[in-house]
């Protein structure tokens, strides 16, 4: 009887094959490979996926970024979900300069200590010029980072923006309300960003720049 050809998930999770590269892959490369879904989605949501000691090394995020940025099996990935891996600004810079990754459509970099510098790198990366869903929650981003995102020359395709639990404040919220880059937004979540002024909330709801906005969460 003819042997059944394995599908992608069966091949990835067969414990040894790894697309015929298992013998030459490092343990971390195997972990990344195992977290590819449908050849187009990479989902790595916890640094302890790589580290079992209970403590991440100081340069953990940079090592993860370097691996992902150069890992040839990710050339078809358009959804990039990397959270809780302490990427920091330098990790995001490494990802943004990848010669392997294709243009990303869905980008989730929540809880990675990006800060304003990391937000600026995202805002100025051509790799992210086709992103439609952008999630930067829990990254310590202030008004400075929000302004950079709002003025980005590349993030013009974003339809969904999640900035939950940052610190963009009312100044940052107004920058988003007045953004030409975010004219395609249909969903905006600014919960937990110290936006209290009713006039600022109204500016977001009534902004002519955000004419396509359907869902606004701000509290």
Short mmCIF file of the C-alpha atoms (twelve columns), coordinates in Angstrom:
data_MODEL
# 
_entry.id   MODEL 
# 
loop_
_atom_site.group_PDB 
_atom_site.id 
_atom_site.type_symbol 
_atom_site.label_atom_id 
_atom_site.label_alt_id 
_atom_site.label_comp_id 
_atom_site.label_asym_id 
_atom_site.label_seq_id 
_atom_site.Cartn_x 
_atom_site.Cartn_y 
_atom_site.Cartn_z 
_atom_site.pdbx_PDB_model_num 
ATOM 1   C CA . UNK A 1   0.000   0.000  0.000  1 
ATOM 2   C CA . UNK A 2   1.288   3.474  -0.890 1 
ATOM 3   C CA . UNK A 3   2.519   5.442  2.137  1 
ATOM 4   C CA . UNK A 4   0.373   8.436  3.018  1 
ATOM 5   C CA . UNK A 5   2.098   11.774 2.391  1 
ATOM 6   C CA . UNK A 6   2.276   13.797 5.593  1 
ATOM 7   C CA . UNK A 7   0.693   17.229 5.721  1 
ATOM 8   C CA . UNK A 8   2.604   20.219 7.076  1 
ATOM 9   C CA . UNK A 9   1.583   19.835 10.727 1 
ATOM 10  C CA . UNK A 10  2.330   16.105 10.721 1 
ATOM 11  C CA . UNK A 11  5.722   16.752 9.163  1 
ATOM 12  C CA . UNK A 12  6.586   19.519 11.605 1 
ATOM 13  C CA . UNK A 13  5.563   17.508 14.652 1 
ATOM 14  C CA . UNK A 14  6.884   14.092 13.711 1 
ATOM 15  C CA . UNK A 15  9.605   14.455 16.323 1 
ATOM 16  C CA . UNK A 16  12.558  13.924 14.049 1 
ATOM 17  C CA . UNK A 17  12.132  14.900 10.434 1 
ATOM 18  C CA . UNK A 18  11.736  18.683 10.539 1 
ATOM 19  C CA . UNK A 19  11.472  18.823 6.781  1 
ATOM 20  C CA . UNK A 20  14.514  16.608 6.418  1 
ATOM 21  C CA . UNK A 21  16.667  19.069 8.393  1 
ATOM 22  C CA . UNK A 22  16.322  17.620 11.875 1 
ATOM 23  C CA . UNK A 23  19.894  16.384 12.129 1 
ATOM 24  C CA . UNK A 24  21.377  19.824 11.481 1 
ATOM 25  C CA . UNK A 25  18.915  21.975 13.438 1 
ATOM 26  C CA . UNK A 26  19.689  23.388 16.867 1 
ATOM 27  C CA . UNK A 27  17.159  22.838 19.693 1 
ATOM 28  C CA . UNK A 28  15.932  26.433 19.353 1 
ATOM 29  C CA . UNK A 29  15.542  26.082 15.587 1 
ATOM 30  C CA . UNK A 30  13.412  22.990 16.161 1 
ATOM 31  C CA . UNK A 31  11.228  24.945 18.587 1 
ATOM 32  C CA . UNK A 32  10.675  27.706 16.029 1 
ATOM 33  C CA . UNK A 33  9.924   25.139 13.330 1 
ATOM 34  C CA . UNK A 34  7.372   23.436 15.587 1 
ATOM 35  C CA . UNK A 35  5.578   26.758 16.036 1 
ATOM 36  C CA . UNK A 36  5.012   27.378 12.330 1 
ATOM 37  C CA . UNK A 37  1.389   26.788 11.311 1 
ATOM 38  C CA . UNK A 38  0.147   26.411 7.737  1 
ATOM 39  C CA . UNK A 39  3.573   27.656 6.540  1 
ATOM 40  C CA . UNK A 40  2.358   31.248 7.017  1 
ATOM 41  C CA . UNK A 41  2.000   31.722 10.782 1 
ATOM 42  C CA . UNK A 42  4.710   31.863 13.427 1 
ATOM 43  C CA . UNK A 43  3.352   31.929 16.965 1 
ATOM 44  C CA . UNK A 44  5.838   32.088 19.847 1 
ATOM 45  C CA . UNK A 45  4.057   33.451 22.896 1 
ATOM 46  C CA . UNK A 46  6.395   32.762 25.804 1 
ATOM 47  C CA . UNK A 47  10.140  33.021 26.280 1 
ATOM 48  C CA . UNK A 48  10.033  29.920 28.437 1 
ATOM 49  C CA . UNK A 49  9.199   27.980 25.291 1 
ATOM 50  C CA . UNK A 50  12.953  28.166 24.737 1 
ATOM 51  C CA . UNK A 51  14.219  28.252 28.319 1 
ATOM 52  C CA . UNK A 52  13.280  25.698 30.958 1 
ATOM 53  C CA . UNK A 53  15.430  27.080 33.795 1 
ATOM 54  C CA . UNK A 54  12.847  29.600 34.980 1 
ATOM 55  C CA . UNK A 55  15.000  32.604 34.067 1 
ATOM 56  C CA . UNK A 56  15.621  34.306 30.742 1 
ATOM 57  C CA . UNK A 57  19.158  35.368 29.920 1 
ATOM 58  C CA . UNK A 58  19.811  39.075 29.510 1 
ATOM 59  C CA . UNK A 59  20.200  38.749 25.737 1 
ATOM 60  C CA . UNK A 60  17.359  36.248 25.286 1 
ATOM 61  C CA . UNK A 61  15.250  38.522 23.077 1 
ATOM 62  C CA . UNK A 62  18.161  39.334 20.780 1 
ATOM 63  C CA . UNK A 63  18.971  35.633 20.341 1 
ATOM 64  C CA . UNK A 64  15.338  34.888 19.489 1 
ATOM 65  C CA . UNK A 65  15.202  37.781 17.019 1 
ATOM 66  C CA . UNK A 66  18.454  36.724 15.333 1 
ATOM 67  C CA . UNK A 67  17.178  33.176 14.950 1 
ATOM 68  C CA . UNK A 68  13.819  34.200 13.509 1 
ATOM 69  C CA . UNK A 69  15.283  36.864 11.223 1 
ATOM 70  C CA . UNK A 70  17.611  34.362 9.571  1 
ATOM 71  C CA . UNK A 71  15.577  31.133 9.700  1 
ATOM 72  C CA . UNK A 72  14.982  30.091 6.086  1 
ATOM 73  C CA . UNK A 73  11.842  28.097 6.874  1 
ATOM 74  C CA . UNK A 74  10.030  31.357 7.716  1 
ATOM 75  C CA . UNK A 75  10.217  32.784 4.196  1 
ATOM 76  C CA . UNK A 76  6.480   32.243 3.669  1 
ATOM 77  C CA . UNK A 77  5.352   33.593 7.030  1 
ATOM 78  C CA . UNK A 78  3.013   36.597 6.886  1 
ATOM 79  C CA . UNK A 79  1.651   36.370 10.450 1 
ATOM 80  C CA . UNK A 80  4.237   37.057 13.120 1 
ATOM 81  C CA . UNK A 81  3.199   36.593 16.742 1 
ATOM 82  C CA . UNK A 82  6.081   36.945 19.182 1 
ATOM 83  C CA . UNK A 83  5.052   37.902 22.709 1 
ATOM 84  C CA . UNK A 84  6.624   37.761 26.186 1 
ATOM 85  C CA . UNK A 85  10.118  37.228 24.759 1 
ATOM 86  C CA . UNK A 86  11.837  40.426 25.909 1 
ATOM 87  C CA . UNK A 87  12.740  41.455 22.359 1 
ATOM 88  C CA . UNK A 88  13.384  45.059 23.302 1 
ATOM 89  C CA . UNK A 89  14.170  47.676 20.660 1 
ATOM 90  C CA . UNK A 90  17.251  45.823 19.402 1 
ATOM 91  C CA . UNK A 91  15.282  42.616 18.855 1 
ATOM 92  C CA . UNK A 92  12.698  44.480 16.800 1 
ATOM 93  C CA . UNK A 93  15.463  46.169 14.816 1 
ATOM 94  C CA . UNK A 94  16.923  42.766 13.976 1 
ATOM 95  C CA . UNK A 95  13.531  41.449 12.857 1 
ATOM 96  C CA . UNK A 96  12.858  44.557 10.776 1 
ATOM 97  C CA . UNK A 97  16.113  44.051 8.859  1 
ATOM 98  C CA . UNK A 98  15.461  40.376 8.071  1 
ATOM 99  C CA . UNK A 99  16.351  39.206 4.562  1 
ATOM 100 C CA . UNK A 100 14.258  36.055 5.077  1 
ATOM 101 C CA . UNK A 101 10.859  37.273 6.224  1 
ATOM 102 C CA . UNK A 102 8.262   38.286 3.664  1 
ATOM 103 C CA . UNK A 103 6.084   41.345 4.086  1 
ATOM 104 C CA . UNK A 104 4.102   40.818 7.301  1 
ATOM 105 C CA . UNK A 105 0.311   41.226 7.321  1 
ATOM 106 C CA . UNK A 106 -0.432  40.384 10.972 1 
ATOM 107 C CA . UNK A 107 2.047   41.608 13.595 1 
ATOM 108 C CA . UNK A 108 1.702   40.966 17.335 1 
ATOM 109 C CA . UNK A 109 4.680   41.996 19.475 1 
ATOM 110 C CA . UNK A 110 2.906   42.414 22.807 1 
ATOM 111 C CA . UNK A 111 4.771   42.357 26.142 1 
ATOM 112 C CA . UNK A 112 8.284   42.686 24.742 1 
ATOM 113 C CA . UNK A 113 9.624   45.828 26.465 1 
ATOM 114 C CA . UNK A 114 9.700   47.722 23.183 1 
ATOM 115 C CA . UNK A 115 9.250   51.205 24.615 1 
ATOM 116 C CA . UNK A 116 9.221   54.262 22.398 1 
ATOM 117 C CA . UNK A 117 12.402  53.254 20.597 1 
ATOM 118 C CA . UNK A 118 10.869  49.931 19.569 1 
ATOM 119 C CA . UNK A 119 7.675   51.664 18.424 1 
ATOM 120 C CA . UNK A 120 9.765   53.982 16.245 1 
ATOM 121 C CA . UNK A 121 11.509  51.000 14.656 1 
ATOM 122 C CA . UNK A 122 8.146   49.407 13.836 1 
ATOM 123 C CA . UNK A 123 6.918   52.710 12.424 1 
ATOM 124 C CA . UNK A 124 9.910   53.062 10.119 1 
ATOM 125 C CA . UNK A 125 10.238  49.505 8.828  1 
ATOM 126 C CA . UNK A 126 9.310   48.727 5.232  1 
ATOM 127 C CA . UNK A 127 8.925   45.079 6.239  1 
ATOM 128 C CA . UNK A 128 5.709   46.110 7.995  1 
ATOM 129 C CA . UNK A 129 4.285   48.170 5.135  1 
ATOM 130 C CA . UNK A 130 1.522   45.636 4.466  1 
ATOM 131 C CA . UNK A 131 0.501   45.064 8.088  1 
ATOM 132 C CA . UNK A 132 -3.255  45.170 8.549  1 
ATOM 133 C CA . UNK A 133 -3.408  44.019 12.184 1 
ATOM 134 C CA . UNK A 134 -0.918  45.588 14.599 1 
ATOM 135 C CA . UNK A 135 -0.780  44.667 18.280 1 
ATOM 136 C CA . UNK A 136 1.761   46.414 20.507 1 
ATOM 137 C CA . UNK A 137 0.030   45.956 23.850 1 
ATOM 138 C CA . UNK A 138 1.909   46.148 27.169 1 
ATOM 139 C CA . UNK A 139 5.144   47.664 25.861 1 
ATOM 140 C CA . UNK A 140 5.602   50.869 27.866 1 
ATOM 141 C CA . UNK A 141 4.945   53.043 24.822 1 
ATOM 142 C CA . UNK A 142 4.325   56.725 25.640 1 
ATOM 143 C CA . UNK A 143 3.108   59.682 23.592 1 
ATOM 144 C CA . UNK A 144 6.484   59.797 21.842 1 
ATOM 145 C CA . UNK A 145 6.076   56.291 20.463 1 
ATOM 146 C CA . UNK A 146 2.425   56.869 19.592 1 
ATOM 147 C CA . UNK A 147 3.392   59.937 17.570 1 
ATOM 148 C CA . UNK A 148 5.978   57.925 15.647 1 
ATOM 149 C CA . UNK A 149 3.392   55.279 14.797 1 
ATOM 150 C CA . UNK A 150 0.828   57.917 13.822 1 
ATOM 151 C CA . UNK A 151 3.333   59.595 11.488 1 
ATOM 152 C CA . UNK A 152 4.679   56.373 9.993  1 
ATOM 153 C CA . UNK A 153 5.319   56.374 6.240  1 
ATOM 154 C CA . UNK A 154 4.785   52.582 6.169  1 
ATOM 155 C CA . UNK A 155 1.859   51.664 8.434  1 
ATOM 156 C CA . UNK A 156 -0.778  52.980 6.060  1 
ATOM 157 C CA . UNK A 157 -2.545  49.627 5.613  1 
ATOM 158 C CA . UNK A 158 -3.291  49.068 9.303  1 
ATOM 159 C CA . UNK A 159 -6.959  48.348 9.943  1 
ATOM 160 C CA . UNK A 160 -6.735  47.073 13.527 1 
ATOM 161 C CA . UNK A 161 -4.506  48.722 16.151 1 
ATOM 162 C CA . UNK A 162 -4.239  47.372 19.691 1 
ATOM 163 C CA . UNK A 163 -2.280  49.539 22.133 1 
ATOM 164 C CA . UNK A 164 -3.769  48.187 25.379 1 
ATOM 165 C CA . UNK A 165 -1.908  48.921 28.623 1 
ATOM 166 C CA . UNK A 166 0.698   51.318 27.300 1 
ATOM 167 C CA . UNK A 167 1.149   54.945 28.421 1 
ATOM 168 C CA . UNK A 168 0.337   56.971 25.318 1 
ATOM 169 C CA . UNK A 169 -1.839  59.389 27.307 1 
ATOM 170 C CA . UNK A 170 -3.995  62.091 25.832 1 
ATOM 171 C CA . UNK A 171 -1.166  63.566 23.774 1 
ATOM 172 C CA . UNK A 172 -0.553  60.230 22.096 1 
ATOM 173 C CA . UNK A 173 -4.257  59.614 21.598 1 
ATOM 174 C CA . UNK A 174 -4.623  62.970 19.840 1 
ATOM 175 C CA . UNK A 175 -1.686  62.095 17.587 1 
ATOM 176 C CA . UNK A 176 -3.546  58.956 16.536 1 
ATOM 177 C CA . UNK A 177 -6.767  60.935 16.047 1 
ATOM 178 C CA . UNK A 178 -4.913  63.263 13.676 1 
ATOM 179 C CA . UNK A 179 -2.994  60.558 11.846 1 
ATOM 180 C CA . UNK A 180 -2.956  60.334 8.071  1 
ATOM 181 C CA . UNK A 181 -1.203  56.976 8.314  1 
ATOM 182 C CA . UNK A 182 -4.100  55.400 10.204 1 
ATOM 183 C CA . UNK A 183 -6.838  56.434 7.795  1 
ATOM 184 C CA . UNK A 184 -7.758  52.770 7.235  1 
ATOM 185 C CA . UNK A 185 -8.365  51.967 10.897 1 
ATOM 186 C CA . UNK A 186 -11.622 50.172 11.626 1 
ATOM 187 C CA . UNK A 187 -10.619 48.989 15.140 1 
ATOM 188 C CA . UNK A 188 -8.692  50.916 17.794 1 
ATOM 189 C CA . UNK A 189 -8.065  49.781 21.372 1 
ATOM 190 C CA . UNK A 190 -6.499  52.348 23.700 1 
ATOM 191 C CA . UNK A 191 -7.667  50.827 26.977 1 
ATOM 192 C CA . UNK A 192 -5.330  51.370 29.917 1 
ATOM 193 C CA . UNK A 193 -3.512  54.331 28.347 1 
ATOM 194 C CA . UNK A 194 -4.444  57.127 30.755 1 
ATOM 195 C CA . UNK A 195 -6.856  58.752 28.338 1 
ATOM 196 C CA . UNK A 196 -9.465  60.372 30.585 1 
ATOM 197 C CA . UNK A 197 -10.362 63.718 29.001 1 
ATOM 198 C CA . UNK A 198 -13.832 63.483 27.374 1 
ATOM 199 C CA . UNK A 199 -12.747 65.933 24.667 1 
ATOM 200 C CA . UNK A 200 -9.886  63.638 23.643 1 
ATOM 201 C CA . UNK A 201 -12.214 60.656 23.494 1 
ATOM 202 C CA . UNK A 202 -14.576 62.729 21.361 1 
ATOM 203 C CA . UNK A 203 -11.685 63.725 19.098 1 
ATOM 204 C CA . UNK A 204 -10.996 60.039 18.481 1 
ATOM 205 C CA . UNK A 205 -14.654 59.223 17.830 1 
ATOM 206 C CA . UNK A 206 -15.225 62.210 15.569 1 
ATOM 207 C CA . UNK A 207 -11.878 62.431 13.801 1 
ATOM 208 C CA . UNK A 208 -12.215 63.023 10.045 1 
ATOM 209 C CA . UNK A 209 -8.855  61.253 9.680  1 
ATOM 210 C CA . UNK A 210 -10.340 58.079 11.193 1 
ATOM 211 C CA . UNK A 211 -13.479 58.067 9.090  1 
ATOM 212 C CA . UNK A 212 -13.495 54.254 8.725  1 
ATOM 213 C CA . UNK A 213 -13.313 53.593 12.464 1 
ATOM 214 C CA . UNK A 214 -16.054 51.228 13.612 1 
ATOM 215 C CA . UNK A 215 -14.849 50.082 17.021 1 
ATOM 216 C CA . UNK A 216 -13.129 52.369 19.562 1 
ATOM 217 C CA . UNK A 217 -12.152 51.196 23.028 1 
ATOM 218 C CA . UNK A 218 -10.690 53.869 25.264 1 
ATOM 219 C CA . UNK A 219 -10.813 53.880 29.050 1 
# 
